[in-house]
Amino acid sequence: MTRTASRSRTTKETSIDVSVDLDGGPVSCSTGLPFFDHMLDQLGRHGGFGLKVNAVGDLEIDAHHTVEDVGIALGACFGEALGDKAGVRRFATAACPLDEALVEVALDLSGRPFLVYEIDPPGEIIHGDPPFDPQLVEEFWRAFITSAGITLHQVMVRGRNTHHIIESAFKSTARALRDAVRIEGSEVPSTKGVL
Protein backbone atom coordinates (compact mmCIF):
# COMPACT_ATOMS: atom_id res chain seq x y z
CA MET A 1 0.00 0.00 0.00
CA THR A 2 1.35 3.39 -1.01
CA ARG A 3 0.43 6.26 1.30
CA THR A 4 1.50 9.21 -0.79
CA ALA A 5 -0.14 12.30 -2.22
CA SER A 6 0.80 15.47 -4.07
CA ARG A 7 -1.07 18.73 -4.32
CA SER A 8 -0.71 22.04 -6.08
CA ARG A 9 -2.62 25.13 -5.01
CA THR A 10 -2.48 28.46 -6.82
CA THR A 11 -4.30 31.64 -5.85
CA LYS A 12 -3.68 35.33 -6.51
CA GLU A 13 -1.64 35.33 -3.28
CA THR A 14 0.34 32.07 -3.34
CA SER A 15 1.57 29.21 -5.49
CA ILE A 16 2.21 25.99 -3.56
CA ASP A 17 3.36 22.47 -4.43
CA VAL A 18 3.31 19.84 -1.68
CA SER A 19 3.97 16.10 -1.56
CA VAL A 20 3.77 13.69 1.38
CA ASP A 21 4.86 10.09 1.86
CA LEU A 22 3.58 8.89 5.22
CA ASP A 23 6.08 6.03 5.25
CA GLY A 24 9.25 8.07 4.85
CA GLY A 25 11.48 9.82 2.38
CA PRO A 26 13.43 13.02 1.94
CA VAL A 27 12.34 16.31 3.51
CA SER A 28 12.69 19.59 1.63
CA CYS A 29 10.86 22.82 2.51
CA SER A 30 11.11 26.21 0.83
CA THR A 31 8.54 28.91 1.58
CA GLY A 32 10.61 32.10 1.65
CA LEU A 33 10.23 32.08 5.45
CA PRO A 34 13.34 30.47 6.99
CA PHE A 35 11.83 29.90 10.44
CA PHE A 36 8.69 28.34 8.94
CA ASP A 37 10.87 26.13 6.72
CA HIS A 38 12.68 25.01 9.87
CA MET A 39 9.38 24.11 11.56
CA LEU A 40 8.09 22.22 8.50
CA ASP A 41 11.40 20.35 8.43
CA GLN A 42 10.79 19.35 12.07
CA LEU A 43 7.32 18.13 11.11
CA GLY A 44 8.64 15.91 8.33
CA ARG A 45 11.73 14.57 10.05
CA HIS A 46 10.18 13.89 13.46
CA GLY A 47 6.99 12.64 11.85
CA GLY A 48 8.99 10.15 9.79
CA PHE A 49 7.35 11.48 6.60
CA GLY A 50 8.69 12.22 3.21
CA LEU A 51 7.75 15.88 2.81
CA LYS A 52 8.32 18.39 0.04
CA VAL A 53 6.97 21.92 0.24
CA ASN A 54 7.64 24.64 -2.32
CA ALA A 55 5.72 27.86 -1.81
CA VAL A 56 5.92 31.30 -3.33
CA GLY A 57 3.72 33.92 -1.73
CA ASP A 58 3.14 37.64 -1.44
CA LEU A 59 5.60 38.05 1.42
CA GLU A 60 5.93 41.73 0.59
CA ILE A 61 2.41 42.10 1.99
CA ASP A 62 2.51 39.62 4.88
CA ALA A 63 3.49 36.04 5.64
CA HIS A 64 -0.08 35.14 6.61
CA HIS A 65 -1.18 34.02 3.15
CA THR A 66 1.85 31.78 2.66
CA VAL A 67 1.63 30.14 6.09
CA GLU A 68 -2.13 29.54 5.93
CA ASP A 69 -2.11 28.31 2.32
CA VAL A 70 0.74 25.87 3.04
CA GLY A 71 -1.40 24.55 5.90
CA ILE A 72 -4.38 24.11 3.59
CA ALA A 73 -2.38 22.33 0.88
CA LEU A 74 -0.39 20.18 3.31
CA GLY A 75 -3.49 19.16 5.25
CA ALA A 76 -5.32 18.14 2.07
CA CYS A 77 -2.28 16.18 0.93
CA PHE A 78 -1.95 14.48 4.32
CA GLY A 79 -5.63 13.52 4.35
CA GLU A 80 -5.41 12.10 0.83
CA ALA A 81 -2.31 10.06 1.72
CA LEU A 82 -4.21 8.55 4.68
CA GLY A 83 -6.85 7.17 2.33
CA ASP A 84 -9.62 5.28 4.15
CA LYS A 85 -7.38 5.01 7.27
CA ALA A 86 -7.73 1.22 7.44
CA GLY A 87 -5.38 -0.17 10.07
CA VAL A 88 -4.07 3.12 11.46
CA ARG A 89 -3.67 3.56 15.20
CA ARG A 90 -5.81 6.72 14.94
CA PHE A 91 -5.17 8.27 18.39
CA ALA A 92 -1.83 9.49 19.71
CA THR A 93 -0.23 11.77 22.27
CA ALA A 94 3.27 13.20 22.56
CA ALA A 95 5.21 15.77 24.54
CA CYS A 96 8.66 16.68 23.24
CA PRO A 97 10.64 19.22 25.26
CA LEU A 98 12.99 21.78 23.82
CA ASP A 99 15.10 23.08 26.68
CA GLU A 100 12.69 24.92 29.05
CA ALA A 101 9.69 24.59 26.72
CA LEU A 102 7.17 21.76 26.66
CA VAL A 103 3.99 21.45 24.61
CA GLU A 104 1.70 18.44 25.04
CA VAL A 105 -0.21 17.19 22.01
CA ALA A 106 -3.13 14.80 21.66
CA LEU A 107 -4.73 14.05 18.31
CA ASP A 108 -7.32 11.91 16.57
CA LEU A 109 -7.46 11.12 12.85
CA SER A 110 -11.20 11.44 13.32
CA GLY A 111 -12.33 13.04 10.09
CA ARG A 112 -13.70 15.82 12.33
CA PRO A 113 -11.48 18.90 12.29
CA PHE A 114 -11.18 20.60 15.66
CA LEU A 115 -8.30 22.61 17.10
CA VAL A 116 -7.60 23.37 20.75
CA TYR A 117 -4.65 25.74 20.72
CA GLU A 118 -3.57 26.70 24.22
CA ILE A 119 -0.14 28.05 23.41
CA ASP A 120 0.72 31.55 24.53
CA PRO A 121 4.34 32.35 23.79
CA PRO A 122 5.78 35.68 24.92
CA GLY A 123 4.94 36.98 21.46
CA GLU A 124 8.14 38.50 20.23
CA ILE A 125 8.75 38.34 16.50
CA ILE A 126 11.28 35.63 15.62
CA HIS A 127 14.26 37.23 13.94
CA GLY A 128 15.17 36.14 10.45
CA ASP A 129 14.97 37.44 6.93
CA PRO A 130 12.09 38.01 6.83
CA PRO A 131 11.10 37.84 10.52
CA PHE A 132 8.34 35.44 11.56
CA ASP A 133 5.23 36.38 13.56
CA PRO A 134 4.45 33.58 16.08
CA GLN A 135 0.71 34.31 15.80
CA LEU A 136 0.82 32.65 12.38
CA VAL A 137 1.50 29.24 13.91
CA GLU A 138 -2.09 28.91 15.09
CA GLU A 139 -3.28 29.83 11.58
CA PHE A 140 -1.09 27.10 10.10
CA TRP A 141 -2.41 24.41 12.44
CA ARG A 142 -6.04 25.46 11.94
CA ALA A 143 -5.65 25.30 8.15
CA PHE A 144 -3.81 21.96 8.35
CA ILE A 145 -6.29 20.16 10.60
CA THR A 146 -9.31 21.54 8.76
CA SER A 147 -8.03 20.24 5.43
CA ALA A 148 -6.79 16.92 6.89
CA GLY A 149 -9.85 16.23 9.07
CA ILE A 150 -7.89 15.88 12.31
CA THR A 151 -8.79 16.75 15.90
CA LEU A 152 -5.70 18.34 17.46
CA HIS A 153 -5.09 19.58 21.00
CA GLN A 154 -1.87 21.51 21.67
CA VAL A 155 -1.34 22.68 25.24
CA MET A 156 1.70 24.58 26.46
CA VAL A 157 2.90 23.17 29.77
CA ARG A 158 5.72 25.68 30.19
CA GLY A 159 8.17 27.81 28.28
CA ARG A 160 9.77 31.24 28.04
CA ASN A 161 11.47 31.29 24.65
CA THR A 162 9.07 31.72 21.72
CA HIS A 163 11.24 29.73 19.31
CA HIS A 164 11.50 26.84 21.78
CA ILE A 165 7.76 26.81 22.49
CA ILE A 166 6.81 26.71 18.80
CA GLU A 167 9.42 24.09 18.01
CA SER A 168 8.23 21.91 20.90
CA ALA A 169 4.71 22.12 19.44
CA PHE A 170 5.87 21.08 15.97
CA LYS A 171 8.02 18.22 17.28
CA SER A 172 5.28 16.97 19.61
CA THR A 173 2.69 17.10 16.83
CA ALA A 174 5.07 15.36 14.45
CA ARG A 175 5.68 12.51 16.90
CA ALA A 176 1.96 12.15 17.60
CA LEU A 177 1.18 12.04 13.86
CA ARG A 178 3.94 9.46 13.37
CA ASP A 179 2.30 7.25 16.00
CA ALA A 180 -1.31 7.85 14.85
CA VAL A 181 -0.66 6.93 11.19
CA ARG A 182 1.21 3.74 12.09
CA ILE A 183 -0.45 0.65 10.68
CA GLU A 184 -1.28 -1.97 13.30
CA GLY A 185 -4.20 -3.83 11.75
CA SER A 186 -6.48 -3.90 8.74
CA GLU A 187 -9.77 -2.50 10.03
CA VAL A 188 -10.86 1.12 10.15
CA PRO A 189 -10.52 1.98 13.88
CA SER A 190 -14.07 3.25 14.41
CA THR A 191 -17.33 1.79 15.64
CA LYS A 192 -18.92 3.54 12.66
CA GLY A 193 -16.71 1.60 10.26
CA VAL A 194 -15.53 4.81 8.61
CA LEU A 195 -13.42 7.83 9.59
C-alpha positions as CSV (number, residue, x, y, z in Angstrom):
1,M,0.0,0.0,0.0
2,T,1.3,3.4,-1.0
3,R,0.4,6.3,1.3
4,T,1.5,9.2,-0.8
5,A,-0.1,12.3,-2.2
6,S,0.8,15.5,-4.1
7,R,-1.1,18.7,-4.3
8,S,-0.7,22.0,-6.1
9,R,-2.6,25.1,-5.0
10,T,-2.5,28.5,-6.8
11,T,-4.3,31.6,-5.9
12,K,-3.7,35.3,-6.5
13,E,-1.6,35.3,-3.3
14,T,0.3,32.1,-3.3
15,S,1.6,29.2,-5.5
16,I,2.2,26.0,-3.6
17,D,3.4,22.5,-4.4
18,V,3.3,19.8,-1.7
19,S,4.0,16.1,-1.6
20,V,3.8,13.7,1.4
21,D,4.9,10.1,1.9
22,L,3.6,8.9,5.2
23,D,6.1,6.0,5.3
24,G,9.3,8.1,4.8
25,G,11.5,9.8,2.4
26,P,13.4,13.0,1.9
27,V,12.3,16.3,3.5
28,S,12.7,19.6,1.6
29,C,10.9,22.8,2.5
30,S,11.1,26.2,0.8
31,T,8.5,28.9,1.6
32,G,10.6,32.1,1.6
33,L,10.2,32.1,5.5
34,P,13.3,30.5,7.0
35,F,11.8,29.9,10.4
36,F,8.7,28.3,8.9
37,D,10.9,26.1,6.7
38,H,12.7,25.0,9.9
39,M,9.4,24.1,11.6
40,L,8.1,22.2,8.5
41,D,11.4,20.4,8.4
42,Q,10.8,19.3,12.1
43,L,7.3,18.1,11.1
44,G,8.6,15.9,8.3
45,R,11.7,14.6,10.1
46,H,10.2,13.9,13.5
47,G,7.0,12.6,11.8
48,G,9.0,10.2,9.8
49,F,7.3,11.5,6.6
50,G,8.7,12.2,3.2
51,L,7.7,15.9,2.8
52,K,8.3,18.4,0.0
53,V,7.0,21.9,0.2
54,N,7.6,24.6,-2.3
55,A,5.7,27.9,-1.8
56,V,5.9,31.3,-3.3
57,G,3.7,33.9,-1.7
58,D,3.1,37.6,-1.4
59,L,5.6,38.1,1.4
60,E,5.9,41.7,0.6
61,I,2.4,42.1,2.0
62,D,2.5,39.6,4.9
63,A,3.5,36.0,5.6
64,H,-0.1,35.1,6.6
65,H,-1.2,34.0,3.1
66,T,1.8,31.8,2.7
67,V,1.6,30.1,6.1
68,E,-2.1,29.5,5.9
69,D,-2.1,28.3,2.3
70,V,0.7,25.9,3.0
71,G,-1.4,24.5,5.9
72,I,-4.4,24.1,3.6
73,A,-2.4,22.3,0.9
74,L,-0.4,20.2,3.3
75,G,-3.5,19.2,5.3
76,A,-5.3,18.1,2.1
77,C,-2.3,16.2,0.9
78,F,-1.9,14.5,4.3
79,G,-5.6,13.5,4.3
80,E,-5.4,12.1,0.8
81,A,-2.3,10.1,1.7
82,L,-4.2,8.5,4.7
83,G,-6.9,7.2,2.3
84,D,-9.6,5.3,4.2
85,K,-7.4,5.0,7.3
86,A,-7.7,1.2,7.4
87,G,-5.4,-0.2,10.1
88,V,-4.1,3.1,11.5
89,R,-3.7,3.6,15.2
90,R,-5.8,6.7,14.9
91,F,-5.2,8.3,18.4
92,A,-1.8,9.5,19.7
93,T,-0.2,11.8,22.3
94,A,3.3,13.2,22.6
95,A,5.2,15.8,24.5
96,C,8.7,16.7,23.2
97,P,10.6,19.2,25.3
98,L,13.0,21.8,23.8
99,D,15.1,23.1,26.7
100,E,12.7,24.9,29.0
101,A,9.7,24.6,26.7
102,L,7.2,21.8,26.7
103,V,4.0,21.4,24.6
104,E,1.7,18.4,25.0
105,V,-0.2,17.2,22.0
106,A,-3.1,14.8,21.7
107,L,-4.7,14.0,18.3
108,D,-7.3,11.9,16.6
109,L,-7.5,11.1,12.9
110,S,-11.2,11.4,13.3
111,G,-12.3,13.0,10.1
112,R,-13.7,15.8,12.3
113,P,-11.5,18.9,12.3
114,F,-11.2,20.6,15.7
115,L,-8.3,22.6,17.1
116,V,-7.6,23.4,20.7
117,Y,-4.6,25.7,20.7
118,E,-3.6,26.7,24.2
119,I,-0.1,28.0,23.4
120,D,0.7,31.5,24.5
121,P,4.3,32.4,23.8
122,P,5.8,35.7,24.9
123,G,4.9,37.0,21.5
124,E,8.1,38.5,20.2
125,I,8.8,38.3,16.5
126,I,11.3,35.6,15.6
127,H,14.3,37.2,13.9
128,G,15.2,36.1,10.5
129,D,15.0,37.4,6.9
130,P,12.1,38.0,6.8
131,P,11.1,37.8,10.5
132,F,8.3,35.4,11.6
133,D,5.2,36.4,13.6
134,P,4.5,33.6,16.1
135,Q,0.7,34.3,15.8
136,L,0.8,32.6,12.4
137,V,1.5,29.2,13.9
138,E,-2.1,28.9,15.1
139,E,-3.3,29.8,11.6
140,F,-1.1,27.1,10.1
141,W,-2.4,24.4,12.4
142,R,-6.0,25.5,11.9
143,A,-5.6,25.3,8.2
144,F,-3.8,22.0,8.4
145,I,-6.3,20.2,10.6
146,T,-9.3,21.5,8.8
147,S,-8.0,20.2,5.4
148,A,-6.8,16.9,6.9
149,G,-9.8,16.2,9.1
150,I,-7.9,15.9,12.3
151,T,-8.8,16.7,15.9
152,L,-5.7,18.3,17.5
153,H,-5.1,19.6,21.0
154,Q,-1.9,21.5,21.7
155,V,-1.3,22.7,25.2
156,M,1.7,24.6,26.5
157,V,2.9,23.2,29.8
158,R,5.7,25.7,30.2
159,G,8.2,27.8,28.3
160,R,9.8,31.2,28.0
161,N,11.5,31.3,24.7
162,T,9.1,31.7,21.7
163,H,11.2,29.7,19.3
164,H,11.5,26.8,21.8
165,I,7.8,26.8,22.5
166,I,6.8,26.7,18.8
167,E,9.4,24.1,18.0
168,S,8.2,21.9,20.9
169,A,4.7,22.1,19.4
170,F,5.9,21.1,16.0
171,K,8.0,18.2,17.3
172,S,5.3,17.0,19.6
173,T,2.7,17.1,16.8
174,A,5.1,15.4,14.4
175,R,5.7,12.5,16.9
176,A,2.0,12.1,17.6
177,L,1.2,12.0,13.9
178,R,3.9,9.5,13.4
179,D,2.3,7.3,16.0
180,A,-1.3,7.8,14.8
181,V,-0.7,6.9,11.2
182,R,1.2,3.7,12.1
183,I,-0.4,0.6,10.7
184,E,-1.3,-2.0,13.3
185,G,-4.2,-3.8,11.8
186,S,-6.5,-3.9,8.7
187,E,-9.8,-2.5,10.0
188,V,-10.9,1.1,10.2
189,P,-10.5,2.0,13.9
190,S,-14.1,3.2,14.4
191,T,-17.3,1.8,15.6
192,K,-18.9,3.5,12.7
193,G,-16.7,1.6,10.3
194,V,-15.5,4.8,8.6
195,L,-13.4,7.8,9.6
